Amino acid sequence: MNYDLTKDLTLGAKYGLRKAQIADRSSDLFINSTADLWVVRLDYHVVHNWDVMIEARRMDCRDTGVTETGALAGAGGTSATTSRSGRVISGAMSPTTCG
């Protein structure tokens, strides 16, 4: 979901839910693995075909009680064919699983 705050500033938000059962490769014992993912993003249109963005993420693993947060920032542009190019300036979120 995106909302244009001004002609150059857009606020976006996403929510994701994962419900699964997981097991070690050597085991037939499955355990629940439910996770919520929240993402908030702010895009700023700098000049023609150039944008900068910041994004914050939070993942809550319901069954283990683990919560992870992360953020990133980036800058990039679009060409006449609307393909995006750019660079992530910084980012952080560990690849820990919820199981």
C-alpha positions in Angstrom: 0.0 0.0 0.0 1.4 3.4 -1.0 0.3 6.9 -0.1 1.6 10.0 -1.8 2.3 12.5 1.0 3.3 15.2 -1.6 4.2 15.0 -5.3 7.7 14.0 -4.4 7.3 12.0 -1.2 5.6 8.6 -1.0 5.0 6.5 2.1 4.6 2.7 1.7 3.7 -0.1 4.0 3.5 -3.9 3.6 2.5 -6.8 5.9 3.3 -10.5 5.3 2.3 -13.6 7.2 3.9 -17.0 7.0 2.4 -20.1 8.6 4.5 -23.2 8.1 5.7 -26.4 9.8 9.4 -27.1 9.7 11.7 -30.0 10.6 15.4 -30.8 10.6 16.4 -32.9 7.6 17.2 -35.9 9.9 13.9 -35.7 11.8 10.2 -36.4 11.1 9.2 -34.1 14.0 7.6 -31.0 12.6 7.2 -27.8 14.6 5.1 -24.7 13.9 6.8 -21.7 12.4 4.6 -18.6 12.1 6.1 -15.2 11.4 4.8 -11.7 10.8 6.8 -9.3 8.6 6.2 -5.5 8.7 7.8 -3.1 6.2 7.6 0.7 6.1 9.2 2.6 3.3 9.7 6.3 2.4 10.6 7.3 -1.2 11.7 10.8 -2.2 11.7 11.8 -5.8 14.8 14.0 -6.1 14.9 14.9 -9.8 13.7 13.5 -13.1 14.2 9.7 -13.0 16.1 9.7 -9.6 14.8 8.6 -6.2 16.2 7.9 -2.8 14.5 5.6 -0.3 14.7 4.4 3.3 13.0 1.3 4.6 12.5 -0.3 8.0 11.6 -3.9 8.6 10.5 -6.0 11.6 9.9 -9.7 11.7 8.2 -11.3 14.7 8.5 -15.1 15.0 5.5 -16.0 17.1 6.5 -19.5 18.1 10.0 -18.8 19.2 9.5 -15.2 20.5 12.3 -13.9 18.3 12.0 -10.4 16.9 14.4 -9.0 14.3 14.6 -5.5 12.9 16.5 -4.1 10.0 16.8 -1.0 7.8 18.2 0.0 4.5 18.7 3.1 2.4 19.2 3.4 -1.3 19.4 5.7 -4.3 18.6 4.9 -8.0 17.0 5.9 -11.2 14.7 4.7 -13.9 15.4 4.7 -17.6 13.0 5.4 -20.5 12.2 1.7 -20.4 11.3 1.9 -16.7 14.0 -0.6 -15.6 15.5 0.4 -12.2 19.1 0.8 -11.4 20.8 1.9 -8.2 22.7 1.1 -5.1 21.8 0.1 -1.6 23.7 2.5 0.7 23.4 0.5 3.9 21.3 -2.4 5.2 21.0 -4.7 8.2 18.8 -7.7 9.1 20.3 -11.0 10.1 19.3 -14.1 8.2 18.0 -15.9 11.3 15.1 -18.3 10.7 12.0 -18.5 12.9 12.2 -22.1 13.8 
